[in-house]
Each structure stands twice: as C-alpha cells, then as structure tokens.
Amino acid sequence: MKKLTKIFLSSIISIILFSSCVIAETLPSNGKKYVDDQDNILSDNTEIKLEKELAQISQQYDCDIVIVTFKNFNDYDFMSFVNDYYDQRGFDSDGIIYAVSSEHGYAQVNTHGVIQNSISDYGTDYLIDELLPILSDGNYDKAALKFINLSDQFLKQAENGSPYSYDNRIVTINQKLFYLLISVIVSLIIAWLILHSMKSAMNTAKAVDTAHDFVDKNNIITSNNSDTFLYSTLTRVPIPKKSSSGGGGGGSRGGSGGRF
C-alpha cells in the first residue's frame, strides 16, 4: 500500500514539474505575455509557438510585438481600443500590435513609437491587405503566423537601411516573374526592330527612269561657297525655386484596419 502511495505521489510531483516547465518555456524571462487569446480562436499549439516567436523577435529588434484577440469591444472605436490595451499592459513605447475580433469581423494593426520608421503606413496597409483574406477563410492560426513573418520581414528590411515604403514596395516572386517576362518580350521586339532596320538599310538598289539619275554629283563644281546665318533664337528658362511647403512628421502612433 505504501509503495502504491509513493508511486502515486511521485506521479503527481512529476506532472506538476512538467507543467511548470511548459509554463516557463512559453513565458519570456521579462514576464510579458505577447499573445492574449481572449476570443479563444487560436489553437493551443499555435498559441505556444506564437508566444515563443514573438518573444524572440521582440528581443531581437528591441520592441514589443503583440497579438491579441477580443470577444467583443462594446462598439468602441477599435483602433483606440487596441491602443488602450497596448498602453494598459505596460508594453514598450516602441512596438506593433495585431488585434482581431471574430465577433465583429474586424482586424487592426497598430504601430507605436519609432517602429513607424520600420513599418510605416505602407507597412500597416500591406499587412492588413495580406491578413484579411486569410481571416475571411477563418484561418486565425495562419493569419497570426503570417503577421509574425511579415513583421520580421519589414523589421529586417529596415535594419538593412532601406525600409519598405510606398517608394520602396515589396516585390513578390510572382511580380518578379511577370516583370522578367515583360522584359524578355520587350527585348525580343527591340531586337526584331533593329534587325529589320539593318536588313532594310542593306537593300540600297533602286530603279531609275531617266539618264539624269546617272549624273555623278561629285563632278559638279561651284565657284563660290558661303554660309549665311539667317536666324537667331534665344530661349530663357527660369530656374524652378524650391517649394517652401513640406510634409510634417506623423504622431507617435499609426495603424490600419479592415473588416473580413
């Protein structure tokens, strides 16, 4: 009996220790929780994976990257609601938060602080455009993982010194293949035009109707040669002045959202 009791107690202790290890593994050392699935739309395995990856890239880029899902938000302005959540949880002043409400069918990506230099309005617009179709299919796990991958891509690009923007857009593989195909077609057309022009230039023989066409023009002698300058045109082009107006800097927050 005592032996069975010892085995039972040992099993209980082992389960407690194992659970503690799992919890310790999913929570970062700074005590922050980067995934808050209030709406319970993420699978348990995906939530653990997201927490680990978000903690890693948050530390890598010295910011906080957060994912939260809401059951409802009482018809409150979603962008402000998400910002309030970010502020109240004590996250870093520089960060990005991706929020989803399945009940209202709304998604939001907000940026805070200097992270806007890496993920500008173009970035949040791009993220939302990429995530909404996935959310429309009800694949919340895939959308969350997509958010992390795209955020990492934007931050890495900015770290290399050329952040993505409306003047420096992301070019996908399909777009690259399309541009390559267009370049090949244009090159072939230009090559054909050049060859056709060269072929036409080689055919200089022309039929003549009178003997006048056989006169050697090089034998014509002129006694006087002169050049006369008839007209002079002077055009003045004013040098354009720099515009005194300029774009103002944005605030400390930005974001984009949409319905799915």
C-alpha positions in Angstrom: 0.0 0.0 0.0 2.8 2.4 1.0 4.6 1.5 -2.3 1.5 2.5 -4.3 1.1 5.7 -2.3 4.8 6.6 -3.1 4.2 5.9 -6.8 1.1 8.0 -6.8 2.8 10.9 -5.1 5.8 10.6 -7.5 3.4 10.8 -10.5 1.7 13.9 -9.1 5.0 15.6 -8.5 6.2 14.7 -12.0 3.1 16.2 -13.6 3.5 19.4 -11.5 7.1 19.8 -12.5 6.3 19.1 -16.2 3.6 21.7 -16.2 5.9 24.2 -14.6 8.5 23.6 -17.3 5.9 24.1 -20.0 4.7 27.4 -18.5 8.3 28.6 -18.0 9.0 27.8 -21.6 6.1 29.7 -23.0 6.6 32.8 -21.0 9.5 35.1 -21.7 12.0 35.9 -19.0 10.8 39.6 -18.8 7.3 38.4 -17.7 5.5 39.9 -20.6 2.8 37.9 -22.4 2.8 38.6 -26.1 -0.2 36.5 -27.0 -3.6 37.1 -25.4 -6.3 34.9 -27.0 -9.4 36.3 -25.2 -11.6 35.2 -28.1 -10.2 31.6 -27.9 -9.8 31.4 -31.7 -6.2 30.2 -31.7 -5.2 26.5 -31.2 -3.2 25.7 -28.1 -0.1 24.6 -30.0 -0.2 27.7 -32.2 -0.5 29.9 -29.2 2.6 28.4 -27.6 4.5 28.7 -30.9 3.4 32.4 -31.3 4.4 33.3 -27.8 7.9 31.9 -28.3 8.5 33.5 -31.7 7.1 36.9 -30.6 9.4 36.9 -27.5 12.4 36.2 -29.7 11.8 38.8 -32.4 10.7 41.4 -29.8 14.1 40.9 -28.1 15.9 40.9 -31.4 14.5 44.2 -32.6 14.2 45.8 -29.2 10.5 46.4 -29.3 7.3 44.6 -28.4 5.3 42.7 -31.0 1.9 41.6 -29.7 -1.1 39.6 -30.8 -4.5 39.8 -29.1 -8.0 38.6 -29.9 -11.1 40.1 -28.4 -14.5 38.6 -27.9 -16.1 42.0 -28.2 -15.2 45.6 -27.6 -18.7 47.1 -27.0 -18.8 49.0 -30.3 -15.8 51.1 -29.1 -13.5 52.6 -31.8 -11.4 49.5 -32.5 -8.1 51.4 -33.2 -8.4 53.3 -29.9 -9.5 50.2 -28.1 -6.4 48.3 -29.3 -4.1 51.3 -28.4 -5.6 51.4 -24.9 -5.0 47.7 -24.5 -1.3 48.1 -25.5 -0.8 51.0 -23.1 -2.5 49.4 -20.1 -0.4 46.2 -20.4 2.8 48.1 -20.0 4.4 47.2 -23.3 7.4 49.1 -24.7 6.8 52.5 -26.2 8.1 51.1 -29.5 6.1 48.2 -30.8 3.4 46.8 -33.0 0.1 45.1 -32.1 -2.1 42.9 -34.2 -5.7 42.6 -32.9 -8.7 40.5 -34.1 -12.3 40.4 -33.2 -14.1 37.4 -34.7 -17.5 38.5 -33.5 -17.2 41.9 -35.2 -15.1 40.5 -38.1 -12.5 43.2 -37.7 -8.7 43.2 -37.7 -6.3 46.0 -36.8 -2.5 46.5 -36.9 -1.2 49.5 -34.9 2.3 50.8 -34.6 3.8 52.7 -31.6 6.9 54.9 -31.4 9.9 54.7 -33.7 8.7 51.4 -35.0 6.8 53.5 -37.6 10.2 54.2 -39.2 10.4 50.4 -40.0 6.7 49.7 -40.5 5.1 52.9 -42.0 1.6 53.4 -43.2 2.5 51.4 -46.3 3.5 48.6 -43.9 0.3 48.5 -41.9 -1.7 48.8 -45.1 0.2 45.9 -46.6 -0.1 43.7 -43.5 -3.9 44.2 -43.3 -4.3 43.6 -47.1 -2.4 40.3 -46.6 -4.2 39.2 -43.5 -7.9 39.9 -44.3 -8.3 37.2 -47.0 -6.8 34.6 -44.6 -9.1 35.8 -41.8 -12.1 35.6 -44.2 -11.4 31.9 -44.5 -11.5 31.6 -40.7 -7.8 30.5 -40.5 -6.8 32.6 -37.5 -3.7 30.5 -36.8 -2.3 31.0 -40.3 -3.1 34.8 -40.1 -1.2 35.2 -36.8 1.8 33.3 -38.1 1.7 35.4 -41.3 1.7 38.5 -39.2 4.9 37.5 -37.4 6.6 36.6 -40.7 5.7 39.8 -42.4 6.6 41.9 -39.3 10.0 40.2 -39.2 10.4 40.9 -42.9 9.7 44.6 -42.5 11.9 45.0 -39.5 14.8 43.1 -41.1 14.5 45.3 -44.3 14.6 48.5 -42.1 17.6 47.1 -40.3 19.4 46.8 -43.6 18.9 50.6 -44.2 16.1 50.6 -46.8 12.7 50.2 -45.1 9.7 49.3 -47.2 7.5 52.2 -48.1 5.3 53.5 -50.9 8.5 54.4 -52.8 10.2 51.1 -52.0 7.4 48.4 -52.2 7.7 44.7 -51.6 8.1 42.8 -54.9 6.7 39.2 -54.7 8.1 36.3 -56.6 5.1 36.3 -59.0 5.6 40.0 -59.7 9.3 39.4 -60.3 8.5 36.6 -62.8 5.9 38.9 -64.5 8.4 41.7 -64.8 11.0 39.3 -66.2 8.5 38.0 -68.8 7.7 41.6 -69.9 11.4 42.4 -70.1 12.1 39.4 -72.3 9.2 40.3 -74.6 10.3 43.9 -74.9 13.9 42.8 -75.6 12.7 40.5 -78.4 10.6 43.2 -80.0 13.5 45.7 -79.9 15.9 43.1 -81.4 13.5 42.3 -84.2 13.1 46.1 -85.0 16.9 46.5 -85.1 17.4 43.5 -87.4 14.6 44.6 -89.6 16.1 48.1 -89.9 19.5 46.7 -90.7 18.1 44.5 -93.4 16.2 47.4 -95.0 19.4 49.5 -95.0 21.4 46.9 -96.9 18.9 46.9 -99.8 20.1 50.2 -101.5 19.4 49.3 -105.2 16.6 51.4 -106.7 15.1 51.5 -110.2 15.7 54.8 -112.2 13.7 56.1 -115.1 15.9 58.9 -116.7 19.6 59.4 -117.5 19.7 62.3 -115.2 19.9 59.9 -112.3 23.3 58.7 -113.6 25.0 62.1 -113.3 27.9 62.0 -110.9 27.1 64.7 -108.4 30.7 64.8 -107.3 31.8 66.3 -110.6 29.7 69.4 -110.1 32.0 72.4 -109.4 30.8 75.6 -107.7 33.0 78.7 -107.9 31.9 80.2 -104.6 30.8 78.7 -101.2 29.4 80.6 -98.3 27.4 80.0 -95.2 24.8 82.5 -94.2 23.5 82.7 -90.6 19.8 83.7 -91.1 18.1 83.5 -87.7 18.9 83.5 -84.0 16.6 82.3 -81.3 17.3 82.9 -77.6 15.2 81.0 -75.1 15.2 81.8 -71.4 14.1 79.1 -68.9 13.6 80.2 -65.3 15.2 78.0 -62.6 12.5 76.5 -60.5 12.5 77.5 -56.9 12.3 75.0 -54.1 8.8 74.8 -52.6 8.6 76.2 -49.1 5.9 73.7 -48.1 6.9 70.3 -46.7 5.4 67.2 -45.2 5.0 67.1 -41.5 6.1 64.3 -39.3 3.4 61.9 -38.1 2.5 61.3 -34.5 3.8 58.5 -32.2 1.2 56.1 -33.4 -0.2 54.7 -36.7 -2.3 51.9 -37.9 -4.6 50.2 -40.4 -7.6 48.1 -40.1 -10.4 46.4 -42.0 -13.3 44.1 -41.9 -13.2 40.4 -43.0 
